[in-house]
Each structure stands twice: as C-alpha cells, then as structure tokens.
Amino acid sequence: MVAHRVVISGGAGNQTQTIKGNITMHCEYAVLTQVVVQLAQKAGSMTLKSGMKTPVSDAAIPTTGSYGVSIRFPQSVVPTSATMHSGSEDERNTNHRCDVHFDSEARTLIYKPNTIMQDITFLSEYQVELFHIEAPHEALTDVTMADIASITLNFTLAVDTLMPA
C-alpha cells in the first residue's frame, strides 16, 4: 500500500489545475481515505456564479453559499471502467469525478469518505477541473476559487506498477 496526496489550490488558482508528481502509479484500486477542505470564508457565505440551475429540476441556484465542488479527473487517470462505491459519508461519485462536500458553518472540514476506485492510474502530470456540486456542468469562477484556500485528497493505493516520469 502506498499513500498519495492530491492538493488543489484555491485563492488565485484556476478552475483547471495541473497536478504534478515524479512517478506514474498504476493501481489495482485507490481508496480516498481523507478529504481536508480549507476555505477563505464559511461555505455558507461563498459567492457563486449567477444564473445557474439544477440539472434535473431546472431550479435556480442561489448566488450565495456552496455545498461543495465536483472534481473531474481525466479519463486517463480515472477510466470509465472504474467503479466507485459510496463511503461512510454517503459520497456520490460519477465517472471521472470525486465530489467534495463543504460544511456551511465551517472554514475547515476534515472527513473520511472511504471511496474506492478501481483500475486507476495516477500520471506524473495531469489536469483536474473543478465544478459546482450544485450544477455539475458549471465550472467554478475566479470569485468562487478565491473563497477556497485548498482541497487535499489523501489516497491509499494498491499499486501494481511504478514508472518514473
């Protein structure tokens, strides 16, 4: 088993982030064991993009307060064949994505989703994209990114193959 950490910067960060490492890891499975969220302000006060609507009911989403972000990994990292299971925090994951939830009354949140993903390859360099969890096809804006200090995803990996970059 190998520990792996993915750190996503907020603040002056961009909704598309490049994750760099020094090795490629082909994994039989990866377990998202811990998520650490640090916000610049409470999630209930975060500023969201105006004009967003929920995907199913087409209801308007308020412009203040966020429930979290949806992080989309490239298919080369999380393939379509990857299976994801609900964890202890009732995580809901879709193809290529990992949802990270916020607490509306907190600036810091640490939780253990225990989400399992199979046949994952953490490349030495890849990009992730951040979307609103309330409207999963809407990318985060610079204003919303400024409200996020960082998101850290801690994984435990069952590595099949290690390859230098």
N, C-alpha and C positions, 0 to 999 in steps of 0.2 A: 504494500500500500504506500502511496506517495501523496503528500499534501501539495495542493496547488491553490494559488490565490489569484483572483482577478480583481483589480482595483480600477474603478471607474471614477474619473474626476468630474466634479461639478464646477461651480464657480464660473470661471472664464472658459470652461470646457464647451465642447461642441456636442450635439446630439449623436454624432458619429465619432466613436473613439477607437483609436488603434491600440490594441493590446500586443505588447512585445515581450518575448522571452528569449531564451538562448537554446531551447530544445523543443522538438516536436514529440508529443506523447500520444501514442495510440493506446486507447484504454478500452478494456472489456466493459467497464462501467465506471461512472463517476457519481459520487454522492455529494450533493450540495448540503454540507453539514452545518454551515452557519452563514448568516447574512448580517452585515453590520452597515447600518444606514446612519449617516451624519448629515443633518440639514442645517442650512444657514438660519432658518426660522422654523417654527412649528408647521407641520404639514397642513394643518387647517387654515393657515394664513398664506400658503403659497399661491402665486399668481399663475393662472392657466390661460391658455390661448382662448380667445373669444370665438364664438360660432361653432364650437364642437358639439357633436351629437352622439348619443349612444348608438352602437351599431345595430341593435335589434329593434328597440322601441322608437328610435329616432328622436328621443327626448333631448332637450337642451342640457348641456353640462354647465354648471356654474363656473364662473371665471376665478373663483377663489376656493382653495382647499383641494388637496390632491390625496388620492388613496394609494398611490404608488406609481411605479413605472414598469413597463414591459421591456425587457432587454432581448433584442433579437440577435442571435448568433448567426454567422454564415453557415450555409448548408455543408461546407467543407469541415466545419467543426462539429455541428450537431446535425447529422443527416436525417432525412425523412424517416428512415427506418428506426431511429432512436425511439425507445419507449420511455415515457415519463409517468411516474406514479405520484399520486397525492401523498404529501408528507404529513407530519404531525400538526402542521399549521394550516392544513387544508389548502395547500398550494394548487393552483390550476395552471398547468403549463400546456402550451400548444407547440406545434412543430417549430423548431429553431428558436424558441423563446423561453425565458425564465421570468416569471412575474415576481416583483419585489414590492411588498406592501409597506405602507407608512402608518404610523400612529398619529392621528390628527392633533393630539395634545403633546407630542414629544418632538424634540430635535434630534435625539439619538435613540436608535432602536437596534437591539440585537435579538435575533431569533434563530431557531433551528428548524428549517423546513424538512430536512432529510429527504430531498427529492432525488430520485435515482434516474440516471440517463445511461442508456447502453450504447456501445459502439461509438464512442466519442473520440475525436482527435483534436487535442489542443495543439494548434500550429505554433511555430515560433513567432509568427506575426499574423494577426487577423483583425478585422474590424467588427465592432458591435454597434448596434443602433438602439437608441432609447426612444420609446414611445409612451404616450399616456396610457395608463392602465384602464382609464375610463373610456377612452376612444383609441383602440389599439392600432389604428391606421394613421393616427396623427402624431408626427414626430414632436419631441419636446422643442420648445423655443428657447432662445438665449435667456429670456426672462425666467423661465422655469428652471433652466440649468443653473442660473445664478442662485437659486434657492436650495440647491443640492451641493453640499460640501464634498461628499464622496459616498460611494457604494462599494463595499468589499464583499466579494463572494468567495467563501472558503470551501474548497472541494477536497474530498478524499478519493483517490483514484486507484483503480486496479489496472496498472499499466502493463500492456502486452509488449510494446516496443518503444524504446527511446532512440531518437535520432537527433544528432546535433544540427543546429541551424546552418 
